[in-house]
């Protein structure tokens, strides 16, 4: 599974297991429609099925809902401020969070996070590619 990070220098594909980076070609993922959430200070959000993850401008920087936004829980207390978030289509427990130039991955719905060692140019948008 790869995360695709859009930067001012183009898109980069990052393998979430091996952390290998390669150019993603002429991909521009910034065209996705933003979610309309009734939450304060939302920076970015992603949804798959009934799972919604929102990056908020405060600590902790993430809120997660597994019931289409009826209830929310905070997560990511140790993460830096965020720019973007993406959820895997085939497994909504896999979430990728982008801070300024780093990616952070959770494989259990946002309970635990690990930072990838890869540093990228400043990230503008994020997606997950199967």
URJO-V201112 format. One record per residue. RES is the residue in three letters. D_CENTER is the distance of its C-alpha to the mean C-alpha in Angstrom with 2 decimals. Layout:
BEGIN
<<RES,D_CENTER> <RES,D_CENTER>>
END
This chain:
BEGIN
<<UNK,13.65> <UNK,11.96> <UNK,8.75> <UNK,10.00> <UNK,9.42> <UNK,11.75> <UNK,13.94> <UNK,17.36> <UNK,18.93> <UNK,17.43> <UNK,14.73> <UNK,14.27> <UNK,13.56> <UNK,12.74> <UNK,14.17> <UNK,12.26> <UNK,15.76> <UNK,18.00> <UNK,15.67> <UNK,17.78> <UNK,16.78> <UNK,18.46> <UNK,18.62> <UNK,17.05> <UNK,20.04> <UNK,20.42> <UNK,17.11> <UNK,15.73> <UNK,12.55> <UNK,13.02> <UNK,15.46> <UNK,13.40> <UNK,14.92> <UNK,13.29> <UNK,13.67> <UNK,16.75> <UNK,16.29> <UNK,19.20> <UNK,17.39> <UNK,18.32> <UNK,16.37> <UNK,13.17> <UNK,11.22> <UNK,8.53> <UNK,7.98> <UNK,7.52> <UNK,10.45> <UNK,12.26> <UNK,15.83> <UNK,16.33> <UNK,12.94> <UNK,11.02> <UNK,8.21> <UNK,8.78> <UNK,8.21> <UNK,11.92> <UNK,14.28> <UNK,15.97> <UNK,16.10> <UNK,14.44> <UNK,11.34> <UNK,9.79> <UNK,11.81> <UNK,11.75> <UNK,14.39> <UNK,15.84> <UNK,18.67> <UNK,17.38> <UNK,17.25> <UNK,20.68> <UNK,19.73> <UNK,16.86> <UNK,16.31> <UNK,14.89> <UNK,12.87> <UNK,11.74> <UNK,15.15> <UNK,15.23> <UNK,11.99> <UNK,12.67> <UNK,11.91> <UNK,8.50> <UNK,8.06> <UNK,4.90> <UNK,1.92> <UNK,3.60> <UNK,6.61> <UNK,9.57> <UNK,12.51> <UNK,15.12> <UNK,13.77> <UNK,11.64> <UNK,11.93> <UNK,9.53> <UNK,5.95> <UNK,3.81> <UNK,3.18> <UNK,5.34> <UNK,8.75> <UNK,11.67> <UNK,12.25> <UNK,10.59> <UNK,7.83> <UNK,7.82> <UNK,8.10> <UNK,9.59> <UNK,12.07> <UNK,13.72> <UNK,11.74> <UNK,10.48> <UNK,14.04> <UNK,13.92> <UNK,11.59> <UNK,12.63> <UNK,12.08> <UNK,12.74> <UNK,15.94> <UNK,15.12> <UNK,15.21> <UNK,14.40> <UNK,15.83> <UNK,14.10> <UNK,10.72> <UNK,10.96> <UNK,8.48> <UNK,6.05> <UNK,7.15> <UNK,8.40> <UNK,12.16> <UNK,14.25>>
END
